[in-house]
Amino acid sequence: MLNIETPAVIIDMEQVERNLRRYQQCADLHGCALRPHTKTHKIVRLAKMQMEFGAKGVCCAKLSEAEVMAAGGIDDIFVAYPVIGREKIERFLALSRQIRIICGVDSIEGASALSDAAAAHGQRAEVRIELDTGYARAGVQRDEILEFAKRVSEMPGLDLGGIFTFKSATLAGKPTLDLRAAAEEEGRLLSETAELLRSNGIPIRDVSGGSTPTGELVAAYPGITEIRPGTYIFQDVSELRQGVAEPEECCAVVKVTVVSTPTPYRAVIDGGSKVFAADKKPMTPPVNLPGFGRIIGHDELIFDHMNEEHGVIVRNDAPTGLKVGDVLYIVPNHVCTTMNLFDFVYLREKDGSYTRTRVDGRGRVW
């Protein structure tokens, strides 16, 4: 492999294409739009690839990510997050005068502020209401959604176009490995809510859900118009453990070097919490990740713990067999966070060459 200094993220573009094709074909089969979440890769080139494969637009986590994608030529963006604060609202409205951009709302305060600003500019801001379907993060509660939607739909300057949720692999509010049941619940709650609003005179167009674990199943549910998977482009250990990805589909790996072997039973790599995500804790039910990443070709080794610059690899009851200077390739537990920690990554092109590529949206969290 090319002499790339470590730690570094290396992405297999041939497998990326296969991953994109798989989810796009699923969405097309069910007549459901695919709006990929760019928080996973944060790279304009990859967002454009997703559009070329048939995506109707992209999804972003924050307004600053959307600005990066719009500057790169993407003209249909959903910011699945509330836009709160005068400065952000002005940025959102400025962008909406150039492209189609949608944002989430889940509070009267937030919706009112956006409404007032849009009306003052003589424009309309497209919004979707976020519904809490059990993940217990943001979102309007189900028993309050009708009254909330009525109030938002009457606000000047707003175009209430749809509803959305993020539920991931949860069932009845708890993590689960029963992805079919989780998707069934998600599809049912979204569809029922959309029908409730429509029957009360609120013309909902877009019904959006489905992350990578459940996206292919949610797409098949009647009434769902859009899915928003993100991790599917690269896959990671979390998706492996949930059974929605195969090892060969995990195409973004971190190249690291063994920099120390203090004992035969412990090796240290040059990648710690500033390289690998720490938000997916090992041995937490129901996924029970065995460590902080999968070491390719070394299932006997465990990425046991890490500090900022040090990752510690062990092997239960036996020496690791590693020596200083050894190079390892690790699939992260959560690839989205890892991508946000790098300024550049290396794309392995189909002809075998490598392209050093800036992570355009890296650090865009505002």
Disulfide bonds with the S-S distance in Angstrom:
none
